């Protein structure tokens, strides 16, 4: 089952769009946070989501901005780097899923790309968010500030081997996160456009979520 849904914001003012996909007898739910300037239609995130669905996991891909904010953000970039705002939107998606009959009660995983990974880390650190696993793709954990030691979910930091500045940031973050591993995709740059690179990301993410969500 795949459906476009709307999710009310925690503030009670406005809503964001999302796409929910639920395979038969799902093992877990993975909620996606896209990077700056992207959306739930991100081809890279959809590729990973499709791979997770094939493994038996439900996925929820969110637009982290409202339609009005998208219009404002296009020329100015006003909202795309507001990590606390993006984290609040991601949390709204997680809260919504708790009462959505198709996925309620499933073990929760988070997948964040680039700046969306920082938002996912902030969300995972929230006491009310019961994330069982987290995966970052080319993430910016440095933008998550002081919360990294509070993230209890096992976290996989996937980075391209040729994405040198971001690789260093992720290795530093792994020293602070309580339960983290760094997975380096050799020869890949920040967006993983190289042949086979995104397939490698999907495989690593799938193995991580299989390991931690199926045993939750």
N, CA and C atoms as a LAMMPS dump frame, in Angstrom:
ITEM: TIMESTEP
0
ITEM: NUMBER OF ATOMS
648
ITEM: BOX BOUNDS ff ff ff
-5.0000000000000000e+02 5.0000000000000000e+02
-5.0000000000000000e+02 5.0000000000000000e+02
-5.0000000000000000e+02 5.0000000000000000e+02
ITEM: ATOMS id mol type element x y z
1 1 1 N 0.84 -1.189 0
2 1 2 C 0 0 0
3 1 3 C 0.879 1.244 0
4 2 1 N 0.608 2.162 -0.935
5 2 2 C 1.301 3.448 -0.972
6 2 3 C 0.26 4.549 -1.056
7 3 1 N 0.416 5.58 -0.228
8 3 2 C -0.578 6.65 -0.202
9 3 3 C 0.083 7.966 0.161
10 4 1 N -0.378 9.048 -0.473
11 4 2 C 0.018 10.392 -0.069
12 4 3 C -0.871 10.819 1.088
13 5 1 N -0.255 11.34 2.146
14 5 2 C -0.989 11.717 3.347
15 5 3 C -0.569 13.119 3.767
16 6 1 N -1.359 13.726 4.652
17 6 2 C -0.991 15.008 5.244
18 6 3 C -0.838 14.822 6.743
19 7 1 N 0.148 15.507 7.304
20 7 2 C 0.485 15.35 8.718
21 7 3 C 0.374 16.699 9.411
22 8 1 N -0.446 16.806 10.454
23 8 2 C -0.567 18.076 11.174
24 8 3 C 0.711 18.39 11.946
25 9 1 N 1.062 19.675 12
26 9 2 C 2.255 20.087 12.728
27 9 3 C 1.987 20.097 14.223
28 10 1 N 3.049 19.943 15.001
29 10 2 C 2.906 19.914 16.454
30 10 3 C 2.393 21.237 16.999
31 11 1 N 2.608 22.32 16.254
32 11 2 C 2.134 23.637 16.681
33 11 3 C 0.639 23.8 16.475
34 12 1 N 0.049 22.895 15.682
35 12 2 C -1.362 23.02 15.358
36 12 3 C -1.637 23.993 14.235
37 13 1 N -0.579 24.56 13.667
38 13 2 C -0.723 25.542 12.593
39 13 3 C -0.085 24.999 11.32
40 14 1 N -0.91 24.494 10.43
41 14 2 C -0.421 24.002 9.152
42 14 3 C -0.2 22.508 9.153
43 15 1 N 0.227 22.005 8
44 15 2 C 0.48 20.582 7.831
45 15 3 C 1.523 20.386 6.748
46 16 1 N 2.13 19.215 6.759
47 16 2 C 3.12 18.867 5.746
48 16 3 C 2.648 17.628 4.992
49 17 1 N 3.136 17.489 3.771
50 17 2 C 2.775 16.344 2.936
51 17 3 C 3.77 15.21 3.154
52 18 1 N 3.3 13.993 2.945
53 18 2 C 4.154 12.822 3.112
54 18 3 C 3.657 11.693 2.225
55 19 1 N 4.527 10.722 1.992
56 19 2 C 4.161 9.514 1.258
57 19 3 C 4.446 8.309 2.143
58 20 1 N 3.404 7.544 2.421
59 20 2 C 3.511 6.356 3.264
60 20 3 C 3.423 5.112 2.392
61 21 1 N 4.374 4.208 2.55
62 21 2 C 4.355 2.931 1.831
63 21 3 C 4.461 1.805 2.848
64 22 1 N 3.544 0.857 2.766
65 22 2 C 3.487 -0.23 3.748
66 22 3 C 3.426 -1.57 3.014
67 23 1 N 4.482 -2.379 3.107
68 23 2 C 4.429 -3.723 2.519
69 23 3 C 3.614 -4.653 3.414
70 24 1 N 3.367 -5.85 2.95
71 24 2 C 2.653 -6.819 3.774
72 24 3 C 3.455 -7.214 5.003
73 25 1 N 2.814 -7.222 6.156
74 25 2 C 3.434 -7.604 7.42
75 25 3 C 4.78 -6.893 7.637
76 26 1 N 4.778 -5.569 7.732
77 26 2 C 6.031 -4.823 7.877
78 26 3 C 6.736 -5.126 9.193
79 27 1 N 8.068 -5.128 9.131
80 27 2 C 8.876 -5.384 10.326
81 27 3 C 9.144 -4.115 11.109
82 28 1 N 9.146 -2.98 10.442
83 28 2 C 9.429 -1.708 11.087
84 28 3 C 8.986 -0.57 10.201
85 29 1 N 9.096 0.644 10.72
86 29 2 C 8.786 1.859 9.971
87 29 3 C 10.013 2.749 9.965
88 30 1 N 10.445 3.184 8.778
89 30 2 C 11.568 4.107 8.645
90 30 3 C 11.038 5.44 8.138
91 31 1 N 11.277 6.503 8.915
92 31 2 C 10.837 7.846 8.558
93 31 3 C 12.033 8.602 7.986
94 32 1 N 11.845 9.225 6.821
95 32 2 C 12.927 9.876 6.084
96 32 3 C 12.905 11.39 6.265
97 33 1 N 14.101 11.969 6.423
98 33 2 C 14.282 13.42 6.444
99 33 3 C 15.235 13.788 5.312
100 34 1 N 14.755 14.563 4.344
101 34 2 C 15.561 14.913 3.171
102 34 3 C 16.546 16.035 3.483
103 35 1 N 17.489 16.233 2.564
104 35 2 C 18.471 17.289 2.716
105 35 3 C 17.96 18.628 2.225
106 36 1 N 18.798 19.649 2.349
107 36 2 C 18.408 21.015 2.007
108 36 3 C 18.046 21.136 0.537
109 37 1 N 16.963 21.85 0.264
110 37 2 C 16.532 22.094 -1.097
111 37 3 C 15.874 20.911 -1.763
112 38 1 N 15.639 19.841 -1.032
113 38 2 C 15.013 18.649 -1.596
114 38 3 C 13.594 18.513 -1.052
115 39 1 N 13.01 17.315 -1.214
116 39 2 C 11.639 17.079 -0.765
117 39 3 C 11.43 15.575 -0.646
118 40 1 N 10.199 15.18 -0.355
119 40 2 C 9.899 13.75 -0.259
120 40 3 C 10.033 13.055 -1.611
121 41 1 N 10.129 13.841 -2.688
122 41 2 C 10.273 13.27 -4.026
123 41 3 C 11.739 13.031 -4.406
124 42 1 N 12.658 13.241 -3.47
125 42 2 C 14.079 13.008 -3.727
126 42 3 C 14.3 11.63 -4.343
127 43 1 N 14.906 11.601 -5.525
128 43 2 C 15.13 10.322 -6.211
129 43 3 C 16.04 9.412 -5.393
130 44 1 N 17.033 9.994 -4.711
131 44 2 C 17.965 9.176 -3.929
132 44 3 C 17.258 8.546 -2.726
133 45 1 N 16.478 9.347 -2.006
134 45 2 C 15.77 8.785 -0.855
135 45 3 C 14.716 7.771 -1.281
136 46 1 N 14.062 8.029 -2.406
137 46 2 C 13.059 7.074 -2.884
138 46 3 C 13.715 5.752 -3.287
139 47 1 N 14.913 5.83 -3.826
140 47 2 C 15.642 4.608 -4.17
141 47 3 C 15.893 3.777 -2.915
142 48 1 N 16.369 4.436 -1.86
143 48 2 C 16.621 3.73 -0.602
144 48 3 C 15.314 3.22 -0.006
145 49 1 N 14.262 4.052 -0.054
146 49 2 C 12.962 3.641 0.49
147 49 3 C 12.433 2.401 -0.224
148 50 1 N 12.562 2.373 -1.545
149 50 2 C 12.109 1.198 -2.305
150 50 3 C 12.86 -0.061 -1.866
151 51 1 N 14.162 0.097 -1.632
152 51 2 C 14.965 -1.049 -1.204
153 51 3 C 14.54 -1.531 0.182
154 52 1 N 14.212 -0.594 1.068
155 52 2 C 13.76 -0.974 2.409
156 52 3 C 12.399 -1.656 2.359
157 53 1 N 11.529 -1.159 1.487
158 53 2 C 10.215 -1.795 1.338
159 53 3 C 10.37 -3.238 0.851
160 54 1 N 11.317 -3.453 -0.058
161 54 2 C 11.55 -4.805 -0.564
162 54 3 C 12.032 -5.746 0.537
163 55 1 N 12.62 -5.175 1.585
164 55 2 C 13.081 -5.967 2.733
165 55 3 C 11.987 -6.128 3.79
166 56 1 N 10.822 -5.511 3.559
167 56 2 C 9.725 -5.677 4.493
168 56 3 C 9.545 -4.565 5.499
169 57 1 N 10.107 -3.378 5.216
170 57 2 C 9.945 -2.238 6.115
171 57 3 C 9.006 -1.204 5.493
172 58 1 N 8.117 -0.649 6.29
173 58 2 C 7.303 0.479 5.847
174 58 3 C 8.171 1.731 5.826
175 59 1 N 7.822 2.689 4.958
176 59 2 C 8.579 3.938 4.88
177 59 3 C 7.625 5.127 4.872
178 60 1 N 8.083 6.222 5.459
179 60 2 C 7.339 7.477 5.46
180 60 3 C 8.291 8.574 5.03
181 61 1 N 8.08 9.106 3.81
182 61 2 C 8.909 10.188 3.291
183 61 3 C 8.159 11.498 3.47
184 62 1 N 8.8 12.447 4.155
185 62 2 C 8.154 13.705 4.52
186 62 3 C 8.653 14.87 3.684
187 63 1 N 7.783 15.843 3.443
188 63 2 C 8.211 17.193 3.098
189 63 3 C 8.39 17.917 4.425
190 64 1 N 9.577 18.414 4.711
191 64 2 C 9.815 19.034 6.01
192 64 3 C 9.334 20.475 6.077
193 65 1 N 8.961 21.045 4.939
194 65 2 C 8.423 22.403 4.898
195 65 3 C 6.993 22.374 4.386
196 66 1 N 6.186 23.327 4.834
197 66 2 C 4.831 23.478 4.301
198 66 3 C 4.92 24.06 2.898
199 67 1 N 3.86 23.972 2.098
200 67 2 C 3.895 24.564 0.758
201 67 3 C 4.236 26.05 0.784
202 68 1 N 3.718 26.773 1.773
203 68 2 C 4.002 28.21 1.871
204 68 3 C 5.479 28.451 2.174
205 69 1 N 6.042 27.64 3.05
206 69 2 C 7.457 27.784 3.381
207 69 3 C 8.339 27.422 2.199
208 70 1 N 7.919 26.443 1.415
209 70 2 C 8.676 26.077 0.218
210 70 3 C 8.805 27.265 -0.721
211 71 1 N 7.706 27.994 -0.91
212 71 2 C 7.716 29.168 -1.787
213 71 3 C 8.68 30.217 -1.247
214 72 1 N 8.64 30.454 0.066
215 72 2 C 9.525 31.442 0.673
216 72 3 C 10.984 30.997 0.625
217 73 1 N 11.203 29.699 0.745
218 73 2 C 12.558 29.175 0.862
219 73 3 C 13.303 29.157 -0.467
220 74 1 N 12.574 29.001 -1.565
221 74 2 C 13.227 28.854 -2.867
222 74 3 C 14.208 29.985 -3.176
223 75 1 N 13.804 31.262 -3.054
224 75 2 C 14.756 32.319 -3.393
225 75 3 C 15.698 32.696 -2.256
226 76 1 N 15.363 32.344 -1.027
227 76 2 C 16.108 32.86 0.123
228 76 3 C 16.862 31.805 0.921
229 77 1 N 16.428 30.537 0.838
230 77 2 C 17.01 29.512 1.698
231 77 3 C 16.711 29.746 3.162
232 78 1 N 15.617 30.428 3.433
233 78 2 C 15.304 30.868 4.793
234 78 3 C 15.125 29.719 5.773
235 79 1 N 14.494 28.631 5.324
236 79 2 C 14.113 27.565 6.246
237 79 3 C 14.979 26.318 6.153
238 80 1 N 15.671 26.118 5.065
239 80 2 C 16.276 24.807 4.806
240 80 3 C 17.399 24.45 5.773
241 81 1 N 17.983 25.47 6.422
242 81 2 C 19.044 25.191 7.39
243 81 3 C 18.598 25.43 8.83
244 82 1 N 17.294 25.571 9.028
245 82 2 C 16.751 25.73 10.38
246 82 3 C 16.565 24.329 10.968
247 83 1 N 17.633 23.787 11.521
248 83 2 C 17.627 22.385 11.951
249 83 3 C 16.594 22.11 13.046
250 84 1 N 16.447 22.964 14.06
251 84 2 C 15.393 22.704 15.059
252 84 3 C 13.995 22.669 14.443
253 85 1 N 13.729 23.538 13.467
254 85 2 C 12.431 23.516 12.788
255 85 3 C 12.243 22.198 12.041
256 86 1 N 13.258 21.787 11.3
257 86 2 C 13.161 20.541 10.536
258 86 3 C 12.994 19.34 11.469
259 87 1 N 13.687 19.371 12.604
260 87 2 C 13.554 18.28 13.572
261 87 3 C 12.14 18.226 14.139
262 88 1 N 11.541 19.388 14.373
263 88 2 C 10.171 19.413 14.884
264 88 3 C 9.208 18.819 13.862
265 89 1 N 9.451 19.074 12.578
266 89 2 C 8.599 18.508 11.525
267 89 3 C 8.767 16.987 11.469
268 90 1 N 10.001 16.535 11.606
269 90 2 C 10.25 15.093 11.597
270 90 3 C 9.57 14.431 12.8
271 91 1 N 9.651 15.096 13.942
272 91 2 C 8.974 14.567 15.131
273 91 3 C 7.462 14.502 14.911
274 92 1 N 6.905 15.506 14.227
275 92 2 C 5.468 15.481 13.927
276 92 3 C 5.106 14.231 13.132
277 93 1 N 5.973 13.86 12.186
278 93 2 C 5.73 12.645 11.414
279 93 3 C 5.778 11.397 12.277
280 94 1 N 6.724 11.362 13.216
281 94 2 C 6.836 10.201 14.104
282 94 3 C 5.622 10.094 15.02
283 95 1 N 5.162 11.238 15.535
284 95 2 C 3.985 11.247 16.413
285 95 3 C 2.744 10.807 15.639
286 96 1 N 2.606 11.303 14.409
287 96 2 C 1.469 10.912 13.562
288 96 3 C 1.45 9.404 13.344
289 97 1 N 2.621 8.834 13.106
290 97 2 C 2.707 7.4 12.813
291 97 3 C 2.274 6.544 14
292 98 1 N 2.406 7.078 15.211
293 98 2 C 2.046 6.3 16.399
294 98 3 C 0.566 5.927 16.427
295 99 1 N -0.258 6.74 15.763
296 99 2 C -1.7 6.466 15.783
297 99 3 C -2.258 6.129 14.405
298 100 1 N -1.38 5.998 13.411
299 100 2 C -1.82 5.601 12.076
300 100 3 C -1.974 4.077 12.057
301 101 1 N -3.191 3.572 11.845
302 101 2 C -3.423 2.132 11.998
303 101 3 C -2.471 1.243 11.208
304 102 1 N -2.065 1.671 10.017
305 102 2 C -1.237 0.805 9.174
306 102 3 C 0.157 0.578 9.741
307 103 1 N 0.635 1.508 10.592
308 103 2 C 2.02 1.405 11.077
309 103 3 C 2.145 1.575 12.588
310 104 1 N 1.055 1.828 13.279
311 104 2 C 1.113 2.04 14.727
312 104 3 C 1.738 0.834 15.422
313 105 1 N 2.657 1.115 16.324
314 105 2 C 3.285 0.048 17.094
315 105 3 C 4.503 -0.579 16.462
316 106 1 N 4.827 -0.215 15.219
317 106 2 C 6.017 -0.778 14.583
318 106 3 C 7.28 -0.154 15.171
319 107 1 N 8.371 -0.917 15.279
320 107 2 C 9.646 -0.337 15.686
321 107 3 C 10.036 0.787 14.722
322 108 1 N 10.546 1.891 15.282
323 108 2 C 10.791 3.105 14.502
324 108 3 C 12.263 3.265 14.158
325 109 1 N 12.532 3.541 12.876
326 109 2 C 13.857 3.911 12.427
327 109 3 C 13.822 5.273 11.769
328 110 1 N 14.955 5.969 11.779
329 110 2 C 15.07 7.277 11.142
330 110 3 C 16.177 7.226 10.1
331 111 1 N 15.924 7.853 8.945
332 111 2 C 16.926 7.947 7.879
333 111 3 C 17.029 9.411 7.482
334 112 1 N 18.221 9.985 7.631
335 112 2 C 18.404 11.392 7.294
336 112 3 C 19.529 11.584 6.301
337 113 1 N 19.319 12.5 5.349
338 113 2 C 20.334 12.809 4.344
339 113 3 C 20.811 14.244 4.523
340 114 1 N 22.121 14.444 4.489
341 114 2 C 22.712 15.779 4.564
342 114 3 C 22.195 16.532 5.794
343 115 1 N 21.585 17.714 5.595
344 115 2 C 21.063 18.456 6.744
345 115 3 C 19.917 17.71 7.415
346 116 1 N 19.207 16.877 6.664
347 116 2 C 18.143 16.068 7.25
348 116 3 C 18.671 15.092 8.284
349 117 1 N 19.936 14.693 8.157
350 117 2 C 20.527 13.808 9.159
351 117 3 C 20.681 14.529 10.489
352 118 1 N 21.033 15.815 10.446
353 118 2 C 21.122 16.596 11.684
354 118 3 C 19.756 16.692 12.343
355 119 1 N 18.716 16.92 11.533
356 119 2 C 17.352 16.969 12.071
357 119 3 C 16.966 15.625 12.673
358 120 1 N 17.365 14.539 12.027
359 120 2 C 17.041 13.205 12.539
360 120 3 C 17.754 12.931 13.859
361 121 1 N 18.983 13.406 13.997
362 121 2 C 19.706 13.217 15.252
363 121 3 C 19.043 13.997 16.382
364 122 1 N 18.607 15.236 16.098
365 122 2 C 17.874 15.996 17.107
366 122 3 C 16.599 15.272 17.512
367 123 1 N 15.917 14.715 16.528
368 123 2 C 14.671 13.997 16.805
369 123 3 C 14.941 12.738 17.621
370 124 1 N 15.985 12.005 17.263
371 124 2 C 16.317 10.773 17.986
372 124 3 C 16.675 11.05 19.441
373 125 1 N 17.182 12.254 19.718
374 125 2 C 17.557 12.613 21.088
375 125 3 C 16.36 13.003 21.941
376 126 1 N 15.196 13.221 21.309
377 126 2 C 13.993 13.605 22.053
378 126 3 C 13.514 12.43 22.912
379 127 1 N 13.242 12.667 24.192
380 127 2 C 12.802 11.57 25.066
381 127 3 C 11.523 10.887 24.592
382 128 1 N 10.635 11.634 23.947
383 128 2 C 9.361 11.055 23.528
384 128 3 C 9.402 10.305 22.216
385 129 1 N 10.547 10.316 21.539
386 129 2 C 10.683 9.616 20.253
387 129 3 C 11.433 8.307 20.497
388 130 1 N 10.757 7.204 20.292
389 130 2 C 11.344 5.904 20.627
390 130 3 C 12.004 5.277 19.392
391 131 1 N 13.019 5.955 18.87
392 131 2 C 13.729 5.438 17.699
393 131 3 C 14.614 4.263 18.107
394 132 1 N 14.526 3.189 17.349
395 132 2 C 15.317 1.994 17.617
396 132 3 C 16.583 1.935 16.773
397 133 1 N 16.646 2.759 15.713
398 133 2 C 17.82 2.772 14.844
399 133 3 C 17.805 4.042 14.014
400 134 1 N 18.999 4.464 13.609
401 134 2 C 19.146 5.69 12.829
402 134 3 C 20.232 5.47 11.787
403 135 1 N 19.975 5.958 10.566
404 135 2 C 20.973 5.915 9.495
405 135 3 C 21.111 7.309 8.906
406 136 1 N 22.351 7.73 8.713
407 136 2 C 22.66 9.015 8.092
408 136 3 C 23.357 8.764 6.765
409 137 1 N 22.921 9.466 5.708
410 137 2 C 23.58 9.381 4.398
411 137 3 C 24.208 10.725 4.076
412 138 1 N 25.528 10.776 4.054
413 138 2 C 26.21 12.034 3.768
414 138 3 C 25.775 13.137 4.711
415 139 1 N 25.618 12.789 5.986
416 139 2 C 24.999 13.704 6.945
417 139 3 C 25.938 14.767 7.49
418 140 1 N 25.312 15.761 8.106
419 140 2 C 26.032 16.84 8.782
420 140 3 C 25.746 16.771 10.286
421 141 1 N 26.34 15.818 10.979
422 141 2 C 26.071 15.681 12.413
423 141 3 C 26.541 16.872 13.227
424 142 1 N 27.484 17.637 12.679
425 142 2 C 27.954 18.828 13.396
426 142 3 C 26.838 19.841 13.605
427 143 1 N 25.806 19.814 12.743
428 143 2 C 24.694 20.757 12.866
429 143 3 C 23.707 20.342 13.952
430 144 1 N 23.915 19.181 14.545
431 144 2 C 23.034 18.727 15.626
432 144 3 C 23.475 19.261 16.985
433 145 1 N 24.585 19.986 17.017
434 145 2 C 24.989 20.674 18.241
435 145 3 C 25.348 19.745 19.38
436 146 1 N 24.781 20.056 20.545
437 146 2 C 25.177 19.379 21.774
438 146 3 C 24.397 18.098 22.058
439 147 1 N 23.488 17.704 21.162
440 147 2 C 22.594 16.582 21.494
441 147 3 C 23.202 15.216 21.199
442 148 1 N 24.313 15.153 20.503
443 148 2 C 24.836 13.856 20.066
444 148 3 C 24.998 12.85 21.209
445 149 1 N 25.503 13.248 22.384
446 149 2 C 25.635 12.26 23.461
447 149 3 C 24.302 11.727 23.976
448 150 1 N 23.192 12.391 23.614
449 150 2 C 21.873 11.985 24.092
450 150 3 C 21.193 10.982 23.17
451 151 1 N 21.775 10.731 22.006
452 151 2 C 21.162 9.824 21.025
453 151 3 C 21.468 8.382 21.42
454 152 1 N 20.462 7.668 21.884
455 152 2 C 20.66 6.291 22.33
456 152 3 C 20.443 5.268 21.213
457 153 1 N 19.78 5.666 20.133
458 153 2 C 19.527 4.731 19.037
459 153 3 C 20.84 4.356 18.348
460 154 1 N 21.059 3.087 18.057
461 154 2 C 22.224 2.695 17.266
462 154 3 C 22.231 3.451 15.938
463 155 1 N 23.357 4.104 15.64
464 155 2 C 23.424 5.035 14.514
465 155 3 C 24.507 4.618 13.53
466 156 1 N 24.124 4.5 12.257
467 156 2 C 25.068 4.2 11.185
468 156 3 C 25.285 5.461 10.368
469 157 1 N 26.531 5.894 10.275
470 157 2 C 26.89 7.1 9.532
471 157 3 C 27.532 6.673 8.215
472 158 1 N 26.784 6.778 7.111
473 158 2 C 27.283 6.377 5.793
474 158 3 C 27.838 7.609 5.088
475 159 1 N 29.081 7.52 4.649
476 159 2 C 29.752 8.666 4.034
477 159 3 C 30.538 8.2 2.817
478 160 1 N 30.576 9.056 1.79
479 160 2 C 31.4 8.77 0.63
480 160 3 C 32.875 8.919 0.952
481 161 1 N 33.678 7.996 0.453
482 161 2 C 35.102 8.048 0.729
483 161 3 C 35.787 9.278 0.173
484 162 1 N 35.228 9.864 -0.892
485 162 2 C 35.809 11.067 -1.486
486 162 3 C 35.1 12.336 -1.029
487 163 1 N 34.194 12.214 -0.067
488 163 2 C 33.505 13.379 0.508
489 163 3 C 34.277 13.783 1.766
490 164 1 N 35.508 14.276 1.564
491 164 2 C 36.47 14.375 2.658
492 164 3 C 36.03 15.258 3.829
493 165 1 N 35.516 16.48 3.598
494 165 2 C 35.125 17.284 4.766
495 165 3 C 34.025 16.619 5.587
496 166 1 N 33.026 16.052 4.901
497 166 2 C 31.912 15.415 5.602
498 166 3 C 32.364 14.115 6.27
499 167 1 N 33.3 13.421 5.665
500 167 2 C 33.834 12.202 6.272
501 167 3 C 34.476 12.518 7.621
502 168 1 N 35.232 13.601 7.672
503 168 2 C 35.853 14 8.929
504 168 3 C 34.833 14.361 9.987
505 169 1 N 33.78 15.072 9.585
506 169 2 C 32.725 15.45 10.529
507 169 3 C 32.036 14.219 11.103
508 170 1 N 31.824 13.21 10.269
509 170 2 C 31.151 12.002 10.736
510 170 3 C 32.052 11.166 11.64
511 171 1 N 33.319 11.117 11.341
512 171 2 C 34.236 10.383 12.218
513 171 3 C 34.315 11.053 13.588
514 172 1 N 34.299 12.383 13.593
515 172 2 C 34.284 13.103 14.87
516 172 3 C 32.999 12.798 15.64
517 173 1 N 31.861 12.801 14.936
518 173 2 C 30.575 12.547 15.591
519 173 3 C 30.518 11.142 16.179
520 174 1 N 31.125 10.187 15.493
521 174 2 C 31.096 8.802 15.972
522 174 3 C 31.812 8.647 17.308
523 175 1 N 32.722 9.569 17.609
524 175 2 C 33.414 9.527 18.891
525 175 3 C 32.536 10.027 20.027
526 176 1 N 31.468 10.742 19.694
527 176 2 C 30.6 11.358 20.7
528 176 3 C 29.286 10.597 20.846
529 177 1 N 28.765 10.088 19.733
530 177 2 C 27.521 9.316 19.774
531 177 3 C 27.731 8.032 20.583
532 178 1 N 26.804 7.689 21.46
533 178 2 C 26.992 6.51 22.314
534 178 3 C 27.085 5.184 21.561
535 179 1 N 26.34 5.051 20.459
536 179 2 C 26.292 3.774 19.736
537 179 3 C 26.346 4.065 18.237
538 180 1 N 27.534 4.261 17.699
539 180 2 C 27.65 4.681 16.302
540 180 3 C 28.747 3.919 15.577
541 181 1 N 28.513 3.715 14.285
542 181 2 C 29.519 3.166 13.385
543 181 3 C 29.572 4.04 12.137
544 182 1 N 30.754 4.146 11.54
545 182 2 C 30.927 4.858 10.28
546 182 3 C 31.137 3.829 9.178
547 183 1 N 30.357 3.953 8.097
548 183 2 C 30.513 3.088 6.923
549 183 3 C 30.937 3.959 5.747
550 184 1 N 32.084 3.689 5.189
551 184 2 C 32.629 4.494 4.096
552 184 3 C 32.395 3.775 2.769
553 185 1 N 31.744 4.474 1.847
554 185 2 C 31.532 3.943 0.501
555 185 3 C 32.688 4.434 -0.362
556 186 1 N 33.604 3.555 -0.676
557 186 2 C 34.827 3.923 -1.386
558 186 3 C 34.514 4.561 -2.733
559 187 1 N 35.217 5.668 -3.029
560 187 2 C 35.085 6.328 -4.319
561 187 3 C 33.857 7.181 -4.492
562 188 1 N 33.01 7.277 -3.474
563 188 2 C 31.759 8.037 -3.6
564 188 3 C 31.94 9.466 -3.109
565 189 1 N 31.222 10.391 -3.752
566 189 2 C 31.194 11.783 -3.323
567 189 3 C 29.89 12.047 -2.563
568 190 1 N 29.594 13.319 -2.294
569 190 2 C 28.55 13.662 -1.326
570 190 3 C 27.17 13.116 -1.683
571 191 1 N 26.779 13.168 -2.945
572 191 2 C 25.437 12.735 -3.342
573 191 3 C 25.396 11.292 -3.84
574 192 1 N 26.524 10.597 -3.788
575 192 2 C 26.609 9.19 -4.192
576 192 3 C 26.112 8.954 -5.625
577 193 1 N 26.556 9.796 -6.606
578 193 2 C 26.091 9.592 -7.981
579 193 3 C 26.879 8.523 -8.735
580 194 1 N 27.977 8.07 -8.172
581 194 2 C 28.836 7.116 -8.859
582 194 3 C 28.129 5.764 -9.049
583 195 1 N 28.454 5.042 -10.126
584 195 2 C 27.815 3.739 -10.37
585 195 3 C 27.952 2.807 -9.169
586 196 1 N 26.826 2.297 -8.716
587 196 2 C 26.821 1.349 -7.609
588 196 3 C 26.852 1.958 -6.223
589 197 1 N 27.098 3.27 -6.125
590 197 2 C 27.255 3.883 -4.8
591 197 3 C 25.938 3.909 -4.027
592 198 1 N 24.867 4.311 -4.7
593 198 2 C 23.586 4.388 -4
594 198 3 C 23.069 2.991 -3.647
595 199 1 N 23.361 2.015 -4.498
596 199 2 C 23.009 0.633 -4.174
597 199 3 C 23.729 0.183 -2.9
598 200 1 N 24.967 0.616 -2.759
599 200 2 C 25.728 0.285 -1.552
600 200 3 C 25.092 0.94 -0.324
601 201 1 N 24.672 2.206 -0.461
602 201 2 C 23.991 2.9 0.637
603 201 3 C 22.731 2.137 1.041
604 202 1 N 21.936 1.766 0.039
605 202 2 C 20.686 1.06 0.324
606 202 3 C 20.948 -0.274 1.021
607 203 1 N 21.989 -0.967 0.598
608 203 2 C 22.32 -2.24 1.224
609 203 3 C 22.767 -2.08 2.668
610 204 1 N 23.612 -1.085 2.911
611 204 2 C 24.078 -0.828 4.275
612 204 3 C 22.92 -0.431 5.183
613 205 1 N 22.068 0.472 4.678
614 205 2 C 20.917 0.915 5.47
615 205 3 C 19.969 -0.249 5.746
616 206 1 N 19.72 -1.061 4.724
617 206 2 C 18.828 -2.2 4.898
618 206 3 C 19.348 -3.187 5.927
619 207 1 N 20.644 -3.47 5.871
620 207 2 C 21.233 -4.387 6.849
621 207 3 C 21.107 -3.827 8.266
622 208 1 N 21.317 -2.514 8.407
623 208 2 C 21.258 -1.87 9.73
624 208 3 C 19.835 -1.928 10.3
625 209 1 N 18.866 -1.571 9.471
626 209 2 C 17.486 -1.592 9.955
627 209 3 C 17.003 -3.026 10.191
628 210 1 N 17.413 -3.967 9.352
629 210 2 C 17.072 -5.369 9.602
630 210 3 C 17.593 -5.801 10.973
631 211 1 N 18.81 -5.439 11.242
632 211 2 C 19.469 -5.854 12.486
633 211 3 C 18.782 -5.277 13.719
634 212 1 N 18.406 -3.998 13.647
635 212 2 C 17.932 -3.318 14.854
636 212 3 C 16.414 -3.224 14.966
637 213 1 N 15.704 -3.221 13.85
638 213 2 C 14.246 -3.132 13.934
639 213 3 C 13.605 -4.504 14.092
640 214 1 N 14.162 -5.503 13.434
641 214 2 C 13.562 -6.838 13.53
642 214 3 C 13.758 -7.457 14.916
643 215 1 N 14.759 -6.984 15.635
644 215 2 C 15.005 -7.524 16.976
645 215 3 C 14.374 -6.666 18.066
646 216 1 N 13.713 -5.563 17.66
647 216 2 C 13.16 -4.636 18.663
648 216 3 C 11.912 -5.215 19.321
